[in-house]
Amino acid sequence: MTATLEQTSSAAETVLQTMRTRRVVRSFTDEPVSEAHLRMILESARWALSAGNRYISKFLVVQDPNRIRLVKAVSPGMLAKPTALIVILTDLHKAAEQQVQIGRDTATEVDIGTAAQNMSVMAHALGLGSCPATSFSRSGVAATLDLPPTLIPEFILQLGHPAPQPRVMRSGAVTKLPVESLTYWEQVGRPMPRQAGG
Ligand SMILES: Cc1cc2nc3c(=O)[nH]c(=O)nc-3n(C[C@H](O)[C@H](O)[C@H](O)COP(=O)(O)O)c2cc1C
């Protein structure tokens, strides 16, 4: 059955609204993230864009509060006290198998971003909060999480139930730039056309 234009636009609006209302959360309650929610978030990563469908990344779920505390100790970018982490790892075995040159093939970094984005949006859709951490000691996190040398930690997604307090905006904090200021149309320097009826 073909979707009507009305159904299509309502699905698109829902997706956009979920993306639009997701903001990083750096303050969480102590309530653990359920396994069902973690599974949904991992499922969203599975469906992310992946260059050549190669899936060089692996995911490590961490819920043990002690391990989270130790990861935080070596991660200056972890400002929150999350109740779960999903660590995106580069699998060097898989990369070698697929003849991917880590560090030269930027597509692997893009893959980390696509998975991270899907997971953040899914977490938000589930009523959870998330925040990336990329500022961390690779060797410290690897040691804390007992990673074999073939799995490199690349990205940490901090997860939890958002604390009720409202997010405080610093005065002069940057809000989202309008799409017109980020986009050229057909040619660099040419602005987006005005919206019909706008
Ligand atoms: C690649 C990447 C790395 C980031 N690293 C960190 C980090 O180490 N610590 C942190 O608190 N936030 C980190 N962030 C979150 C950004 O600061 C945040 O997405 C940005 O300020 C926009 O806020 P918003 O997502 O709520 O719109 C990172 C985001 C991205 C995309």
Ligand as a Chemical Component Dictionary entry (heavy atoms), coordinates in Angstrom:
data_LIG
# 
_chem_comp.id                   LIG 
_chem_comp.type                 NON-POLYMER 
_chem_comp.pdbx_formal_charge   0 
_chem_comp.three_letter_code    LIG 
# 
loop_
_chem_comp_atom.comp_id 
_chem_comp_atom.atom_id 
_chem_comp_atom.alt_atom_id 
_chem_comp_atom.type_symbol 
_chem_comp_atom.charge 
_chem_comp_atom.model_Cartn_x 
_chem_comp_atom.model_Cartn_y 
_chem_comp_atom.model_Cartn_z 
_chem_comp_atom.pdbx_ordinal 
LIG C1  C1  C 0 31.978 14.655 17.922 1  
LIG C2  C2  C 0 31.393 15.248 19.173 2  
LIG C3  C3  C 0 32.135 15.256 20.343 3  
LIG C4  C4  C 0 31.590 15.753 21.521 4  
LIG N1  N1  N 0 32.312 15.651 22.666 5  
LIG C5  C5  C 0 31.750 16.055 23.829 6  
LIG C6  C6  C 0 32.463 15.883 25.053 7  
LIG O1  O1  O 0 33.591 15.364 25.094 8  
LIG N2  N2  N 0 31.844 16.291 26.196 9  
LIG C7  C7  C 0 30.587 16.865 26.190 10 
LIG O2  O2  O 0 30.092 17.208 27.266 11 
LIG N3  N3  N 0 29.919 17.074 25.038 12 
LIG C8  C8  C 0 30.451 16.666 23.866 13 
LIG N4  N4  N 0 29.755 16.810 22.699 14 
LIG C9  C9  C 0 28.402 17.424 22.720 15 
LIG C10 C10 C 0 28.384 18.821 22.094 16 
LIG O3  O3  O 0 29.004 19.732 22.959 17 
LIG C11 C11 C 0 26.917 19.203 21.816 18 
LIG O4  O4  O 0 26.372 18.296 20.891 19 
LIG C12 C12 C 0 26.820 20.611 21.250 20 
LIG O5  O5  O 0 27.164 21.557 22.232 21 
LIG C13 C13 C 0 25.432 20.935 20.748 22 
LIG O6  O6  O 0 24.486 20.734 21.777 23 
LIG P1  P1  P 0 23.141 19.948 21.430 24 
LIG O7  O7  O 0 23.554 18.580 20.935 25 
LIG O8  O8  O 0 22.374 19.924 22.714 26 
LIG O9  O9  O 0 22.454 20.738 20.375 27 
LIG C14 C14 C 0 30.281 16.315 21.511 28 
LIG C15 C15 C 0 29.540 16.309 20.327 29 
LIG C16 C16 C 0 30.065 15.769 19.189 30 
LIG C17 C17 C 0 29.244 15.763 17.924 31 
# 
loop_
_chem_comp_bond.comp_id 
_chem_comp_bond.atom_id_1 
_chem_comp_bond.atom_id_2 
_chem_comp_bond.value_order 
_chem_comp_bond.pdbx_ordinal 
LIG C1  C2  SING 1  
LIG C2  C3  SING 2  
LIG C2  C16 DOUB 3  
LIG C3  C4  DOUB 4  
LIG C4  N1  SING 5  
LIG C4  C14 SING 6  
LIG N1  C5  DOUB 7  
LIG C5  C6  SING 8  
LIG C5  C8  SING 9  
LIG C6  O1  DOUB 10 
LIG C6  N2  SING 11 
LIG N2  C7  SING 12 
LIG C7  O2  DOUB 13 
LIG C7  N3  SING 14 
LIG N3  C8  DOUB 15 
LIG C8  N4  SING 16 
LIG N4  C9  SING 17 
LIG N4  C14 SING 18 
LIG C9  C10 SING 19 
LIG C10 O3  SING 20 
LIG C10 C11 SING 21 
LIG C11 O4  SING 22 
LIG C11 C12 SING 23 
LIG C12 O5  SING 24 
LIG C12 C13 SING 25 
LIG C13 O6  SING 26 
LIG O6  P1  SING 27 
LIG P1  O7  DOUB 28 
LIG P1  O8  SING 29 
LIG P1  O9  SING 30 
LIG C14 C15 DOUB 31 
LIG C15 C16 SING 32 
LIG C16 C17 SING 33 
# 
